[in-house]
Amino acid sequence: MIHPKNVLHCVLLTLSWTALLLTGCPAGPDVPPTLSDAVVLTRSHLVSYSPGSTLEVTLTIEVREDVDISAIALVETAPPGWVYTGVSSARGGLPALRPQSGTEGDLNFVWIQPPNFPYTFTYTLGIPLNAAGTATLQGHAEFRQGDGAAETTDTLSSSVQQL
């Protein structure tokens, strides 16, 4: 079984769901993705939260017109103790791979077949009763253009304050 943190890199390396399932992540050099502006990731959510409630986070992926995306994934990092509860999509299909309900920390969303862009979806985080102060969400997209090397966006950070 491939560790969830490696799924993103395996999918970007193999670009084949069947190969991923049958052979796992192929051996090869661990080359970090190149920083790119071909894909832009935006995030929106309320500016405040109440402990014990939920927060809906909306992500939009935009791609420059001259770019042909062959694989894409998002890695979001939830604040400590905050729990992923689910995802929905306003248009297009849901990510082929997404976190299981109850996941904390890194949340991996992977499309084997890239969606139509711009693409927007919303996921929900459960906020623990002991949450306090400012919480920070971070994330980035990793993708391939055609048969090219893996690329990544800048890390996007946003904060939410306790009511």
Secondary structure, 3 states (H helix, E strand, C coil): CCCHHHHHHHHHHHCCHHHHHHHCCCCCCCCCCEECCCEEEEEECCCEECCCCEEEEEEEEEECCCCCEEEEEEEEECCCCCEEEEEEECCCCCCCECCCCCCECEEEEEECCCCCCCEEEEEEEECCCCCCCEEEEEEEEEEEECCCCCEECCCEEEEEEEC
